[in-house]
Amino acid sequence: MKYFLEKYRVTFLSLVLLLTGITTLQAQVTFRASAPNGVVKGEQFRLSYTLNQEGKDLRLPDLKGFDVLFGPSTSRSFSQSTVNGKTTSESSVTYTYILVAPEEGTFTIEPASITVNGSSYRSNSLTVKVLPPDKTAENRQGGNPGSAGSGSSSAAPAATVSANDAFIRAIVSKDNVYEQEGFTVTFRLYTTLNITDLGKIEFPEFEGFMAEEVAIASNQQLQMERYNGRNYYTADLKKTLLFPQRSGKITIPSGRLEMVFSVPSGKKVSTFFGTQEVMADVRKSLVTNPLTVNVKQLPEGKPVNFSNAVGTFSFTSSINTQQTRANEPITVSVEISGTGNMKLIQNPEVKFPTNFEIYDPTVTNNFQVTTNGLTGSRKIEYLAIPRYEGNYDIPPIEFSYFDLNTHSYKTLKSSGYNLQVAKGDPGKASASSYVNQQNVRVEQDIRFLKTGEPQYQYKNSFFAGSTGYWLWYLIPLVALIVFYLFNRKMARENADVARMRTRKANKMAIRRLKVAEKFLKEHNKEKFYDEVLRALWGYFSDKLSMPVANLTKDNIEKELSDYGMDNELTGKFMQILNTCEFARYAPAESDAAMDKLYNETVDAIGKMESKLKRK
């Protein structure tokens, strides 16, 4: 058995994945029918079925009220898009039929069916209203085809847009409502002309109402509608859900919208296809009609705990625990669901015992704007902390509202709660009890009151005024003074050129003797003696502060004598000078002789430096 499972495990997993994929594939199949909501008697229109996969065996329902002139014509589309590096593709197949409605009325097209991968799918049903044809259109078809595009172009002046050709209506779903009862106002465009551009839009302000915008599809198609005995193409420009905030007659003022229409100009030109009328763009400002809504007061007899809710609602409540310890929080949750003025509902009152610490409730709204009102739920969480042990009762929570179905007040009531609170530790409030409660945490946001004797610590030492405090000022000041004095001394010494030369004479002589040593190692006799002479003449010039031009052996001997040098050291210098001058023009000296001379020079300079320092 184990061998069997190991052997066929891959096959089994593949089968599971295949079945899962098939299930997913089936779940993604969409089959949608589309057709105009309104058509004109005797005029052709399209009925389309769009499938996002390949299918077969398309079966139409009984198209009662319509005649099929052509179809199906099949077209395929494919689109691919890349978003954030992820590429997705979509393909679809569209089956199109051309229908005509021979009679007026409202007809329903039942769902069609199609087979995809062995499974059958059904489309949505459609309702199509067949409108009677316009008389002006019939007349136009009889003898003036060149004016097509405007139903009243024969009566309207050329290149103008009459009030009957295009206008905007403000339509309210109810004009007699209660306070806080939601209703919609729709601004709908009616036109028989082609629209080429939109201009400035100024919709009215809804003073006296709380307004919520109802989403309108951005890609909505023009719909056919018959108004005042004439067929128009219509589109909803704006739809708003309104809640009146006071009683009486409240007026919705006019709005204004500019549009550019393409209308016949009255000029005709001859083309390859015959005589055609030239179209012109005409800008027209459309003004909506003002509306007055009668808002009734809510009837007398409001409950004491009326929550200002108007609509249809349900109400539930719960508590997170009925057995807890002192100083540990509890949460009572209330949820109101339904349709109405959800945003304006007041929170029901929860009557906690008097020795409970109560916090502001947390409200979570989940609303959708619909034409019937705000639909969804409002969840209110009440946080309270019992401070003492005991048995407590939380009375039933009441929610009162005005029901629009029965035009009466209703009160919904929850069950009461019995809460058993055991003795708790003030310093050990449970953190786990705060999950899903408002952002209040004991010991972090709320501190318990200190009930014991406080302990104080005497502070007798401060940094200000201490030794360290003054050293922070004294040390930088002393450092600044020392730096200033040192800098002055260096500047003064650098200004005495003769003294600086005397001090640096030894260094300069040693540097030149280093060069001479280099030539000694290279056995370059001539340059060696030259460098030794330069070192000695330079040394005497710097040391005795004598210009090089005034240096002679006699002057050097006299100056050394004035410095108090003994005759032996003076004679040594004179001997070195004579040896160097003689050696430059004498036959080659041995390396030992040059090395001896080099050492004698270094030794003589060192002795002279020692004697001068002692003085």
C-alpha positions as CSV (number, residue, x, y, z in Angstrom):
1,M,0.0,0.0,0.0
2,K,2.8,2.3,0.9
3,Y,4.6,1.5,-2.4
4,F,1.4,2.2,-4.2
5,L,1.0,5.6,-2.6
6,E,4.6,6.6,-3.3
7,K,4.4,5.5,-6.9
8,Y,1.2,7.3,-7.7
9,R,1.7,10.4,-5.5
10,V,2.7,12.6,-8.3
11,T,-0.2,11.5,-10.4
12,F,-2.6,12.0,-7.6
13,L,-1.2,15.5,-6.9
14,S,-1.4,16.4,-10.6
15,L,-5.0,15.2,-10.7
16,V,-5.9,17.4,-7.7
17,L,-4.2,20.4,-9.3
18,L,-6.0,19.7,-12.6
19,L,-9.3,19.5,-10.9
20,T,-8.6,22.6,-8.9
21,G,-7.6,24.4,-12.1
22,I,-10.7,23.3,-13.8
23,T,-12.8,24.5,-10.9
24,T,-11.0,27.8,-10.9
25,L,-11.3,28.0,-14.7
26,Q,-15.0,27.4,-14.4
27,A,-15.4,30.0,-11.8
28,Q,-13.8,32.6,-14.0
29,V,-16.2,32.1,-17.0
30,T,-18.4,35.1,-17.6
31,F,-21.2,35.2,-20.1
32,R,-22.9,38.6,-20.4
33,A,-25.8,39.9,-22.5
34,S,-26.1,43.6,-23.5
35,A,-28.6,45.7,-25.4
36,P,-30.0,49.3,-25.2
37,N,-32.5,49.8,-22.5
38,G,-34.7,51.8,-24.9
39,V,-35.1,51.4,-28.6
40,V,-37.4,52.9,-31.2
41,K,-40.1,51.0,-32.9
42,G,-39.0,49.9,-36.4
43,E,-35.3,50.8,-35.8
44,Q,-32.5,48.2,-35.7
45,F,-30.4,47.7,-32.6
46,R,-27.8,45.2,-31.4
47,L,-28.1,42.4,-29.0
48,S,-24.7,41.1,-27.9
49,Y,-23.4,38.2,-25.9
50,T,-19.8,38.4,-24.6
51,L,-18.0,35.3,-23.4
52,N,-14.4,35.5,-22.0
53,Q,-13.6,32.0,-23.2
54,E,-14.2,29.8,-26.2
55,G,-17.7,28.3,-26.2
56,K,-20.1,26.4,-28.4
57,D,-23.7,25.6,-28.8
58,L,-25.1,29.1,-28.2
59,R,-28.8,29.0,-27.7
60,L,-31.0,32.1,-27.8
61,P,-34.2,32.4,-25.8
62,D,-37.5,33.1,-27.4
63,L,-37.1,36.8,-28.5
64,K,-40.7,37.7,-28.0
65,G,-41.4,41.2,-29.3
66,F,-38.4,41.3,-31.6
67,D,-37.4,40.1,-35.0
68,V,-33.9,38.8,-35.8
69,L,-32.6,40.4,-38.9
70,F,-29.1,39.1,-38.9
71,G,-26.7,37.1,-36.7
72,P,-24.8,35.9,-35.1
73,S,-21.7,37.7,-36.2
74,T,-18.7,36.6,-34.2
75,S,-15.8,38.8,-33.2
76,R,-12.8,38.2,-31.0
77,S,-10.7,40.5,-28.9
78,F,-7.5,40.1,-27.0
79,S,-5.8,42.6,-24.7
80,Q,-2.6,42.4,-22.6
81,S,-1.4,44.7,-19.9
82,T,1.7,44.8,-17.6
83,V,1.3,46.4,-14.2
84,N,4.3,46.3,-11.8
85,G,6.0,43.7,-13.8
86,K,3.0,41.4,-13.8
87,T,1.5,40.7,-17.2
88,T,-2.1,39.8,-17.6
89,S,-4.1,39.1,-20.7
90,E,-7.8,38.9,-21.5
91,S,-9.6,37.5,-24.5
92,S,-13.3,37.4,-25.3
93,V,-15.7,36.3,-27.9
94,T,-18.7,38.4,-28.8
95,Y,-21.8,37.1,-30.6
96,T,-23.9,39.9,-32.1
97,Y,-27.5,39.9,-33.5
98,I,-29.3,42.7,-35.3
99,L,-32.9,43.0,-34.0
100,V,-35.8,45.2,-34.8
101,A,-38.9,45.8,-32.6
102,P,-42.1,45.9,-34.7
103,E,-44.3,46.9,-31.7
104,E,-44.2,49.3,-28.8
105,G,-44.0,48.1,-25.3
106,T,-41.6,46.7,-22.7
107,F,-40.2,43.3,-23.4
108,T,-37.9,41.0,-21.5
109,I,-35.1,39.0,-23.2
110,E,-34.6,35.8,-21.2
111,P,-31.1,34.4,-20.5
112,A,-29.2,32.7,-23.3
113,S,-27.1,29.6,-22.7
114,I,-23.7,28.4,-24.0
115,T,-21.4,25.4,-23.4
116,V,-17.8,25.9,-22.2
117,N,-15.6,22.9,-21.6
118,G,-18.6,20.7,-21.3
119,S,-20.4,22.9,-18.8
120,S,-23.4,25.1,-19.6
121,Y,-23.6,28.8,-18.7
122,R,-26.4,31.2,-18.7
123,S,-26.3,34.9,-19.4
124,N,-28.2,37.7,-17.6
125,S,-31.7,38.7,-18.7
126,L,-32.5,42.1,-20.3
127,T,-35.4,44.5,-20.3
128,V,-35.9,46.6,-23.4
129,K,-38.4,49.3,-23.7
130,V,-39.6,50.0,-27.3
131,L,-40.5,53.6,-27.8
132,P,-42.8,55.0,-30.6
133,P,-40.9,56.8,-33.4
134,D,-40.8,60.6,-33.5
135,K,-43.0,62.2,-36.0
136,T,-40.3,64.6,-37.1
137,A,-38.0,61.7,-37.7
138,E,-40.7,60.0,-39.9
139,N,-41.0,63.3,-41.9
140,R,-37.3,63.5,-42.2
141,Q,-37.0,60.0,-43.6
142,G,-39.7,60.8,-46.2
143,G,-38.0,63.8,-47.8
144,N,-35.1,65.4,-46.1
145,P,-32.3,62.9,-45.4
146,G,-29.6,65.6,-45.5
147,S,-30.6,66.9,-42.1
148,A,-30.0,63.7,-40.2
149,G,-28.6,64.1,-36.7
150,S,-31.2,66.5,-35.4
151,G,-34.8,65.6,-34.9
152,S,-35.9,69.2,-35.1
153,S,-33.4,70.6,-37.5
154,S,-36.1,71.3,-40.0
155,A,-37.9,73.6,-37.5
156,A,-34.8,74.9,-35.8
157,P,-32.7,77.7,-37.2
158,A,-29.4,76.5,-38.8
159,A,-26.3,76.2,-36.5
160,T,-28.3,76.7,-33.4
161,V,-29.4,74.4,-30.5
162,S,-33.0,74.9,-29.4
163,A,-34.3,74.2,-25.9
164,N,-36.0,71.1,-27.2
165,D,-32.8,69.7,-28.8
166,A,-30.8,69.5,-25.6
167,F,-31.5,70.2,-22.0
168,I,-30.8,68.9,-18.5
169,R,-33.4,67.8,-16.0
170,A,-33.1,67.6,-12.2
171,I,-35.1,64.6,-11.2
172,V,-35.9,63.7,-7.5
173,S,-36.9,60.3,-6.5
174,K,-39.3,61.8,-3.9
175,D,-40.6,65.3,-3.5
176,N,-42.5,64.7,-0.3
177,V,-40.3,63.2,2.4
178,Y,-39.7,63.1,6.2
179,E,-36.8,64.7,7.9
180,Q,-33.7,62.6,7.6
181,E,-35.4,60.4,4.9
182,G,-33.0,59.8,2.1
183,F,-33.9,60.5,-1.6
184,T,-31.9,61.0,-4.7
185,V,-31.6,63.9,-7.1
186,T,-30.4,63.1,-10.6
187,F,-29.1,65.5,-13.2
188,R,-29.9,63.9,-16.5
189,L,-28.9,65.1,-20.0
190,Y,-31.4,64.8,-22.8
191,T,-30.2,65.4,-26.3
192,T,-31.0,64.6,-30.0
193,L,-27.6,66.0,-31.1
194,N,-24.1,64.7,-31.1
195,I,-22.0,66.0,-28.2
196,T,-18.4,67.1,-29.2
197,D,-17.2,68.7,-26.0
198,L,-18.0,69.6,-22.4
199,G,-17.5,73.0,-20.9
200,K,-17.9,74.6,-17.5
201,I,-19.9,72.6,-15.0
202,E,-21.6,74.2,-12.0
203,F,-23.9,71.9,-10.1
204,P,-26.0,73.5,-7.3
205,E,-25.2,73.4,-3.6
206,F,-27.5,71.4,-1.5
207,E,-28.2,73.7,1.4
208,G,-30.3,72.1,4.1
209,F,-29.3,68.6,3.1
210,M,-26.6,66.1,4.0
211,A,-25.4,65.0,0.7
212,E,-23.6,61.8,-0.4
213,E,-22.5,61.2,-4.0
214,V,-23.8,58.1,-5.8
215,A,-21.1,56.6,-8.0
216,I,-21.9,56.7,-11.7
217,A,-20.0,54.6,-14.2
218,S,-17.5,56.7,-16.2
219,N,-18.1,54.6,-19.3
220,Q,-21.9,54.7,-19.3
221,Q,-23.7,54.5,-22.6
222,L,-26.3,56.8,-23.9
223,Q,-29.8,55.4,-23.3
224,M,-33.0,56.1,-25.3
225,E,-35.8,57.7,-23.3
226,R,-39.1,59.2,-24.5
227,Y,-39.9,62.6,-22.9
228,N,-42.7,65.0,-23.8
229,G,-43.6,62.9,-26.8
230,R,-40.1,62.8,-28.2
231,N,-37.2,60.3,-28.1
232,Y,-33.9,61.5,-26.6
233,Y,-30.6,60.1,-25.9
234,T,-30.0,60.4,-22.1
235,A,-27.1,60.1,-19.7
236,D,-27.0,60.7,-15.9
237,L,-24.4,63.4,-15.2
238,K,-24.7,63.5,-11.4
239,K,-26.7,61.6,-8.8
240,T,-26.7,62.6,-5.2
241,L,-28.3,61.1,-2.1
242,L,-29.8,63.7,0.1
243,F,-31.0,63.7,3.7
244,P,-33.1,66.8,4.6
245,Q,-31.9,68.3,7.9
246,R,-35.0,70.4,8.6
247,S,-38.7,70.4,7.8
248,G,-40.5,72.7,5.4
249,K,-40.1,73.4,1.7
250,I,-36.5,73.3,0.7
251,T,-35.4,74.4,-2.8
252,I,-32.7,72.8,-4.8
253,P,-31.4,75.7,-7.0
254,S,-30.4,75.5,-10.6
255,G,-27.2,74.2,-11.9
256,R,-25.4,75.2,-15.1
257,L,-23.5,73.2,-17.7
258,E,-21.9,74.2,-21.0
259,M,-21.7,71.7,-23.9
260,V,-20.7,71.9,-27.5
261,F,-23.0,70.2,-30.0
262,S,-22.5,69.3,-33.6
263,V,-25.5,70.7,-35.5
264,P,-26.4,71.2,-39.2
265,S,-25.1,74.6,-40.4
266,G,-27.7,75.0,-43.2
267,K,-24.9,74.8,-45.9
268,K,-24.7,71.9,-48.3
269,V,-21.8,70.7,-50.4
270,S,-21.5,68.3,-53.2
271,T,-19.2,65.4,-52.6
272,F,-18.4,62.1,-54.3
273,F,-21.2,60.5,-52.3
274,G,-23.7,63.2,-53.2
275,T,-24.9,66.4,-51.5
276,Q,-24.1,66.6,-47.8
277,E,-24.9,69.2,-45.2
278,V,-22.0,70.8,-43.4
279,M,-22.0,70.4,-39.6
280,A,-21.0,73.2,-37.2
281,D,-20.0,73.1,-33.5
282,V,-22.3,75.2,-31.3
283,R,-21.7,75.9,-27.6
284,K,-24.8,76.1,-25.5
285,S,-25.3,76.7,-21.8
286,L,-27.8,74.3,-20.2
287,V,-29.5,75.3,-17.0
288,T,-31.2,72.8,-14.8
289,N,-34.7,73.3,-13.4
290,P,-35.0,74.3,-9.7
291,L,-36.8,71.8,-7.5
292,T,-38.8,72.2,-4.3
293,V,-39.0,69.3,-1.9
294,N,-41.6,69.2,0.9
295,V,-40.0,68.0,4.0
296,K,-42.4,66.8,6.8
297,Q,-41.6,66.8,10.4
298,L,-41.3,63.5,12.1
299,P,-44.6,62.7,13.8
300,E,-45.2,63.4,17.5
301,G,-44.5,60.8,20.1
302,K,-40.8,60.4,19.8
303,P,-39.3,57.9,22.2
304,V,-37.1,59.4,25.0
305,N,-34.1,57.5,23.6
306,F,-34.8,58.3,20.0
307,S,-31.5,58.0,18.1
308,N,-32.3,60.3,15.2
309,A,-32.4,57.3,12.9
310,V,-34.8,57.2,10.0
311,G,-35.0,54.2,7.8
312,T,-35.2,50.4,8.3
313,F,-32.8,48.9,10.8
314,S,-31.9,45.9,12.9
315,F,-30.0,45.9,16.1
316,T,-27.8,43.5,18.0
317,S,-25.6,43.7,21.1
318,S,-23.0,41.5,22.9
319,I,-20.5,41.6,25.7
320,N,-17.0,40.1,25.7
321,T,-17.3,38.5,29.1
322,Q,-19.7,38.3,32.0
323,Q,-17.1,37.1,34.6
324,T,-14.1,39.3,35.1
325,R,-11.9,40.8,37.8
326,A,-11.7,44.3,39.2
327,N,-9.6,46.7,37.1
328,E,-9.9,44.5,34.1
329,P,-11.9,46.1,31.2
330,I,-15.0,44.8,29.6
331,T,-16.5,45.7,26.2
332,V,-20.1,45.9,25.2
333,S,-20.6,45.9,21.5
334,V,-23.7,47.2,19.6
335,E,-24.2,46.8,15.9
336,I,-26.9,48.7,13.9
337,S,-27.6,47.4,10.4
338,G,-30.0,48.6,7.7
339,T,-30.7,51.4,5.3
340,G,-31.2,55.0,6.2
341,N,-29.3,58.0,7.6
342,M,-26.6,55.8,9.0
343,K,-24.1,58.6,9.5
344,L,-26.5,60.7,11.6
345,I,-27.5,58.0,14.0
346,Q,-26.7,58.8,17.7
347,N,-25.1,56.1,19.7
348,P,-27.4,54.1,22.0
349,E,-26.8,54.7,25.6
350,V,-25.3,51.8,27.7
351,K,-26.0,52.3,31.4
352,F,-23.0,50.9,33.2
353,P,-23.0,50.8,37.1
354,T,-21.8,54.0,38.7
355,N,-18.5,52.8,39.9
356,F,-17.4,51.7,36.5
357,E,-14.8,53.8,34.7
358,I,-16.3,54.5,31.3
359,Y,-14.4,55.6,28.1
360,D,-15.6,57.1,24.8
361,P,-17.0,54.4,22.5
362,T,-15.3,53.3,19.4
363,V,-17.4,53.5,16.2
364,T,-16.7,51.5,13.1
365,N,-18.8,52.3,10.0
366,N,-19.2,50.1,7.0
367,F,-21.5,52.0,4.6
368,Q,-22.4,51.9,0.9
369,V,-24.2,54.7,-0.8
370,T,-27.2,53.5,-2.7
371,T,-30.2,55.2,-4.3
372,N,-32.3,54.0,-1.3
373,G,-29.9,55.5,1.3
374,L,-26.8,54.6,3.2
375,T,-26.8,50.8,3.5
376,G,-24.5,48.9,5.8
377,S,-23.7,48.6,9.5
378,R,-22.4,50.7,12.4
379,K,-20.5,48.9,15.2
380,I,-20.1,50.7,18.5
381,E,-17.8,49.3,21.2
382,Y,-18.2,50.6,24.7
383,L,-15.2,50.1,27.0
384,A,-15.6,50.2,30.8
385,I,-13.5,49.1,33.7
386,P,-15.1,47.8,37.0
387,R,-13.1,49.1,39.9
388,Y,-14.6,46.9,42.7
389,E,-15.7,43.3,43.0
390,G,-19.3,42.4,43.1
391,N,-22.3,41.5,40.9
392,Y,-23.5,44.1,38.6
393,D,-26.4,44.4,36.1
394,I,-26.2,46.2,32.8
395,P,-29.8,47.0,31.8
396,P,-31.0,46.2,28.2
397,I,-29.8,48.6,25.6
398,E,-32.5,50.3,23.5
399,F,-32.4,51.7,20.0
400,S,-35.3,53.7,18.8
401,Y,-35.8,54.9,15.2
402,F,-38.5,56.0,12.8
403,D,-39.5,53.2,10.4
404,L,-40.2,54.4,6.9
405,N,-42.2,51.3,6.0
406,T,-44.8,51.7,8.8
407,H,-44.3,55.5,9.3
408,S,-44.0,54.9,13.0
409,Y,-41.5,54.8,15.8
410,K,-39.9,51.5,16.7
411,T,-37.8,50.6,19.7
412,L,-35.4,47.6,19.5
413,K,-34.1,46.3,22.8
414,S,-31.3,44.0,23.6
415,S,-31.1,41.6,26.6
416,G,-29.5,42.8,29.8
417,Y,-26.2,41.5,31.1
418,N,-25.2,40.3,34.6
419,L,-21.6,40.9,35.3
420,Q,-19.7,39.1,38.1
421,V,-16.6,40.9,39.1
422,A,-14.0,39.2,41.3
423,K,-11.4,40.9,43.4
424,G,-8.5,42.0,41.2
425,D,-5.0,43.3,41.6
426,P,-4.7,47.0,40.8
427,G,-1.2,46.5,39.5
428,K,-2.0,43.5,37.3
429,A,-4.5,44.6,34.7
430,S,-4.7,42.0,32.0
431,A,-3.4,43.2,28.7
432,S,-5.2,40.4,26.8
433,S,-8.6,41.9,27.6
434,Y,-7.8,44.9,25.5
435,V,-7.9,43.1,22.2
436,N,-10.5,44.7,19.8
437,Q,-11.2,47.5,22.3
438,Q,-10.3,51.1,21.8
439,N,-6.8,52.2,22.0
440,V,-6.7,52.6,25.8
441,R,-4.2,50.5,27.7
442,V,-3.9,50.5,31.5
443,E,-0.4,51.0,32.8
444,Q,0.6,52.7,29.6
445,D,-2.0,55.3,28.8
446,I,-3.7,55.1,32.2
447,R,-1.9,55.0,35.5
448,F,-3.3,53.9,38.7
449,L,-3.5,56.4,41.5
450,K,-0.7,56.1,44.0
451,T,-2.3,55.4,47.4
452,G,0.9,54.8,49.5
453,E,3.3,57.2,51.1
454,P,5.5,58.8,48.5
455,Q,9.3,58.5,48.9
456,Y,11.4,61.5,48.1
457,Q,15.2,61.7,47.5
458,Y,17.0,64.9,48.5
459,K,19.1,66.3,45.8
460,N,22.2,68.1,47.2
461,S,24.6,68.1,44.3
462,F,24.3,69.9,41.1
463,F,26.5,70.2,38.1
464,A,26.1,74.0,37.9
465,G,28.7,75.6,40.2
466,S,30.8,72.4,40.6
467,T,34.5,72.1,39.8
468,G,33.7,70.3,36.6
469,Y,31.3,73.1,35.7
470,W,34.1,75.8,36.1
471,L,36.7,73.6,34.4
472,W,34.6,73.6,31.3
473,Y,35.2,77.4,31.1
474,L,38.8,77.5,32.6
475,I,40.5,74.8,30.4
476,P,39.6,76.4,27.1
477,L,40.7,79.8,28.4
478,V,44.1,78.6,29.5
479,A,44.6,76.7,26.3
480,L,43.8,79.9,24.3
481,I,46.3,82.0,26.3
482,V,49.1,79.4,25.9
483,F,48.5,79.1,22.2
484,Y,48.6,83.0,21.9
485,L,51.9,83.2,23.8
486,F,53.5,80.4,21.8
487,N,52.3,81.9,18.5
488,R,53.8,85.3,19.5
489,K,57.1,83.7,20.4
490,M,57.3,81.9,17.1
491,A,56.5,85.0,15.2
492,R,59.2,87.0,17.0
493,E,61.8,84.3,16.4
494,N,61.0,84.0,12.8
495,A,61.4,87.7,12.4
496,D,65.1,87.4,13.6
497,V,66.6,86.1,10.3
498,A,70.2,86.0,11.5
499,R,69.3,84.0,14.6
500,M,67.2,81.6,12.6
501,R,70.1,81.0,10.2
502,T,72.4,80.3,13.2
503,R,70.0,77.8,14.7
504,K,69.5,76.0,11.4
505,A,73.2,76.1,10.4
506,N,73.9,72.6,11.8
507,K,70.8,71.1,10.1
508,M,71.8,72.6,6.7
509,A,75.4,71.4,7.1
510,I,74.2,67.9,7.9
511,R,71.8,67.9,4.9
512,R,74.7,68.9,2.6
513,L,77.0,66.3,4.1
514,K,74.3,63.7,3.4
515,V,74.6,64.6,-0.3
516,A,78.4,64.3,0.0
517,E,78.0,60.9,1.6
518,K,76.0,59.8,-1.4
519,F,78.8,60.9,-3.7
520,L,81.3,59.1,-1.5
521,K,79.4,55.8,-2.0
522,E,79.3,56.5,-5.7
523,H,83.2,57.1,-5.7
524,N,82.6,60.5,-7.3
525,K,85.6,62.3,-5.9
526,E,85.0,65.7,-7.5
527,K,81.4,66.1,-6.4
528,F,82.2,64.7,-3.0
529,Y,84.8,67.4,-2.2
530,D,82.5,70.1,-3.7
531,E,79.7,69.1,-1.4
532,V,82.0,69.0,1.6
533,L,83.2,72.5,0.8
534,R,79.7,73.7,0.2
535,A,78.7,72.3,3.6
536,L,81.5,74.0,5.4
537,W,81.2,77.4,3.7
538,G,77.4,77.3,4.2
539,Y,77.9,76.3,7.8
540,F,80.3,79.2,8.5
541,S,78.0,81.6,6.6
542,D,74.9,80.7,8.7
543,K,76.8,80.2,12.0
544,L,78.9,83.4,11.8
545,S,76.1,85.4,10.1
546,M,78.5,86.3,7.3
547,P,77.6,86.7,3.6
548,V,79.1,84.0,1.4
549,A,80.9,86.7,-0.6
550,N,82.9,87.8,2.6
551,L,83.9,84.3,3.5
552,T,87.7,83.7,3.4
553,K,89.9,81.5,5.5
554,D,91.3,84.5,7.3
555,N,87.9,85.9,8.1
556,I,86.7,82.5,9.4
557,E,89.8,82.0,11.5
558,K,89.4,85.5,13.0
559,E,85.6,85.0,13.7
560,L,86.2,81.6,15.3
561,S,88.9,83.2,17.5
562,D,86.4,85.9,18.5
563,Y,83.9,83.2,19.4
564,G,86.6,81.8,21.7
565,M,87.2,78.6,19.8
566,D,90.5,76.8,20.6
567,N,93.2,76.8,18.1
568,E,93.0,73.0,17.7
569,L,89.4,73.0,16.4
570,T,90.1,76.1,14.3
571,G,93.1,74.4,12.8
572,K,91.0,71.3,12.1
573,F,88.5,73.3,10.1
574,M,91.4,75.0,8.2
575,Q,92.9,71.7,7.4
576,I,89.7,70.3,6.1
577,L,89.2,73.3,3.9
578,N,92.7,73.0,2.5
579,T,92.3,69.3,1.9
580,C,89.1,69.7,0.0
581,E,90.5,72.5,-2.2
582,F,93.6,70.5,-2.9
583,A,91.9,67.2,-3.4
584,R,89.7,68.5,-6.2
585,Y,92.7,69.1,-8.4
586,A,94.9,66.3,-7.0
587,P,95.2,62.8,-8.4
588,A,92.5,60.4,-7.3
589,E,92.2,59.9,-3.6
590,S,91.3,56.6,-2.1
591,D,87.9,55.9,-0.7
592,A,89.4,55.6,2.7
593,A,90.8,59.1,2.6
594,M,87.5,60.5,1.5
595,D,85.7,58.6,4.2
596,K,88.2,59.8,6.8
597,L,87.7,63.4,5.6
598,Y,83.9,63.0,5.8
599,N,84.1,61.7,9.4
600,E,86.5,64.5,10.4
601,T,84.1,67.1,9.0
602,V,81.1,65.7,10.8
603,D,83.2,65.5,14.0
604,A,84.4,69.0,13.7
605,I,80.9,70.5,13.2
606,G,79.7,68.4,16.1
607,K,82.4,69.8,18.4
608,M,81.8,73.3,17.4
609,E,78.0,72.9,18.1
610,S,78.8,71.6,21.5
611,K,81.1,74.4,22.4
612,L,78.7,77.1,21.2
613,K,75.8,75.6,23.2
614,R,77.9,75.7,26.4
615,K,78.4,79.3,25.8
